[in-house]
Amino acid sequence: MHLQEIPTQNILNPTGGFLKAGFTHTINLYRGCALANSLCGMYCYAQWNAYHTKGRKWGGFLDVKVGYVEAYRLQYDRLKHPTRGEPKPLRIFMSSVTEPYPPQERPTRRTRRLLEEMLERPPDLLVIQSHTPLVVDDLPLLTELNERCRLQLNITVETDKEILPPGFPRHAYAPVLRIEALRSLRAVGLATVATVSPLLPLDDPRMFARDLEAVCDRVILDHYLLGDGSPDGQRTKQTKLPMVLETAGCPEWTTLEKFHNVVRVFQDVFGVDRVSTSREGFNRIQIPR
């Protein structure tokens, strides 16, 4: 994988579309993804974003932004301490396109450095969306930040299958590790959400729902036909995912009928108020002010 540093002058990007209802800004510290050759890389919609790929093979590069702390300070101060008018709200979703805790985070600690800056300049709301258990590395810092802003930790667990059917790429991190990460975060009082997004084939939907209910406050379920940001899941239909589901003997998992059946199972286990779906779910925040 080719790694390179790229300068940035703006790290807070105004939201639009999918996240606009709940958030004012997104943050992405990386461009590209170190997990792109694993399961989540197969369906990731970011691989079709020409601005991010710049003609490069998805999974072959990771751009690491520099100057992001200084950019955050300047943008934060303009929003919260304007020369004219009232302070503006700052509700951040991190990350909307790239993983904030790739393996490269451990040696570089770029996400950690930004979170440290947020202790001095806290947003009104911060939601961290990760596909990895590495977020637990920052548990003491997150606990401190939780005292200064509304904080929510989302971790994706799209299937209960530890061993995937033939044709699927491997997991980047086993589902059990991500479930344990949710448990650790919740144990210290942090708001936790499991994102079953996109929903992939399950061995036992009810048991999976029970496992997640024990470790998180809420769950968001999504299907690529609803939530990949394109009409009728056209972005995902460009990937191998629908074909792999068909050839693996799981054609029903490409349908919304199956999705809604699973949603009903989760509602039965969690209760209706703790289950949400797709865009409404990602924009729904239930952290006390």
N, C-alpha and C positions, 0 to 999 in steps of 0.2 A: 504494500500500500504506500502510495506517495503522500507524504505529509509536507505541508508548507504553511508558513505564517502569512497572513494577509492583514493589512491595516484596516481599521474601521473608524469612522467618525461618528456613526450613529448605531447604537446598540438597542435602543428602544424604538421599535417599529410599530406605527399605528395599526390596529387590527381592522379587518374587514371580513365580510363573508361569514365563514363558519363560526368564528369566535367573537364577532362584533357585539353580540348581545350581552356578554358577560365581562369582557375585557377591553381595556383601552390600548394596550400594547402587548407585543410579543418580544421575546428575547431568544436569539439563537447564537450561541458562542462558536459553533462549528458550522462548516458547510461540507456536505458529503456525509458519509457515515461509515464508521468502522464495523458496524454490525450488518452491513448491506449484503454480505454473502451468506447470512443465516436466514432463519425463517422470516423474521420481520422485514428483511430486505427484499424478499420476493414480492410482497404486496405493497411496500411503501410507496405512497404517491409522489414523494419528493424526487424519485428517480426520473419523473417526466418534467421536472422544472428545469428548463433550459438555462435559466439564470444561475442555478446552483451547479448544474453539471458542466456547463460550458463545453459540451461535446465530449466530455470524458466518460469513461466506463464507470457505471455505478458500482461501488464497492472497491474501486481502485484508487480512491483519493480521499483525503481528509484535509480540508483547509481549516486552520486554527486562527481565529481572530486575535489580533493584538491591539492594544490601545483601548480596549473595551471598558476598563475601569474609569479611565479619564472621560470617555464618552458618556458613561452612565452618570458621572458626577455633573457634567455640564448639562445634559438633558434633564436630569432630575431637578437641578437648581432652577432651570428655566420654567419647569412645570410647577414646582412647589414654592418657588420664591420669585415670582415674576416681578418685573419693574412696574408693570401696570396690571390692574385687574386682580381677580381672586386666584388662589392656588387651584390647580386642576387635578382631577382624580388620576390615580395611577394604579391600575389593576393589570397585573402582568401574568401572562401565560408563558412558561418556559419549560419545554421548548415546543414550538409549533411545527418545526420542520426537521430539526436535527436533535439527536440524543444528547442531553446535557451531562450524562455520566457514561461516556464511552470508556473502554479500557485505558485510553490515553489520559483520562482524567486523573488516574492515580499518580503517575509521575509528575504531571504538570499542575494539577489542582487549580485549573482556571475557573471552574464553576465555584469552587470554594472561595476563591479570591473575590469573586463578585458578590457572593453571599456575605462575606465579611464587610464589604463596602455597604451592603444593604443594612447592616446593623447601624451604621451612621446615617444612612439615607434610606429609611424603610419605605417601601411602597404601601399603598393602602391594602393591597391584596397581592399575594404571590401564590400561584399554582405551579408546582414543578411536576412535569409529566415525564416519566422515565420508563424504559423497557428493561432496566437492569436493577439488581439489588445493591449496586454500589452507592446509591443514595444514602445508605446506612452509615457509610464512612463519615458523613457530616452530621451525625446525630446530635452531638453536643452543640454545634453551631446552629442547627435547625431548631433545637429546643430554645436557644436564646433568641433567635429571630422570631419565634412564635410569640414571644412576649412583646414584640414591637410592631407586628403587623398580622393581619389575617393570613394564615399559611395553610396550604393544603398540599398533600403529597399524593399524586396519582401514579400507580404502577400498573403497567399493562400485563395482563395474564390472559391470553386469548384462547387457551385450551388447557384441558387437564391432562393431555397426553404427554407423558414424559418421553415416550418413543413414538415418533411420528411415522405415518404410513410411508411406504416406498414412493419416491417422487418428490417428497417434501425436503427442503433443506433442514439442517440440524437447528436446534434451538441455540440462540446465543447464550442464554442463561436458562436453566431448567425452571419450569413452572414452580416447583417446590421451593427454589431459592427466592423467587420473587414473592411468593406467599409468605415466607418467613421474614422477608424484609418488611412487608406490610405489618406483620405481627410486631416486629421490633419498633416500628415507628408508632404504632397505635399504643404500645405498652407505656410510652412516655408521654402520652396525652396529645399527640399530634393528630390532626384530622387526616384520615386516610381514605382513599377511594381506589377500588380495583376497576380497571378499565378493560373489559372483555371486548377488545376492539382491534381488528374485526373479529367477530365470532368465528372460530374455526371448529371443526368436528370435536365433539366431546364423547368420552367413554360413558360418563354418568353425570348428566346435567344436575340432578338433585344433590348428589354428593359434592360436586364441584361448587354448587351454590352454598352448601353448608360449610365447606372449607373456607370459602371467601368470607362468608358472614361472620366467621369466628375471628377474622383478622382485620376487618375494615368497617368503616362507618357507613359507606354507601357503595353502590356498584353502578357503573355505566356500561350498557351493552350497545354495541353498534354492529352493523353489517355493511359490507362494502357497497351494497346497492343503495344504502342510505347516506353513508358518511365519508366517502372518499373525496368529496368536494366537486363531483361532476355529475351531470344528469345520468341516472340509472347506472351508476358505477362504471362509467366508461373508462375512467383512468385504470381501475383495477382490471377491467376486461382486456386491457393491453398487456397485462402481466400474465404469468403462467398459472396464477392461482386458480381461476375457474377450471382450466383444463386439468390441473393436478387433482382438484377435488373430484372431477368426473372420473378420471382414470383410477383414482384410489378407491372408487366405489362409494363416494360420498356425495352424489349429485344433489341430494335434498338440502345439503348445507349451502348450496348456491341460491336458495329460495328464501323469500321473506316469510313464507308460511312456517318454515322450520325456525327461523329467527323468533317469530312471535310466540311459538310454542315454548322456546327456551325462556323468553322474557316472562311468561306466565309462571314457569317453574321458579324462577328467581324471585318473583313477587310473592309467591307462596312461602318461600323460605325467609326472605328479608323483610317482607311487608311492602306494600305498594309504595309507601313514601320514601323508601330507601333505595328504590330501583328507578333509574331513568335511562333514556335511550338517546343515542346519536347527538345531534346538535343541541337539543334542549338539555341533555345530560351534561355535556361538557361546559355549558354556560351556566349551569345551575350551581350556586354556591350556598352552602348551608352552615357557614362558620359564624358564630355569634360575633357581632361587632364589638 
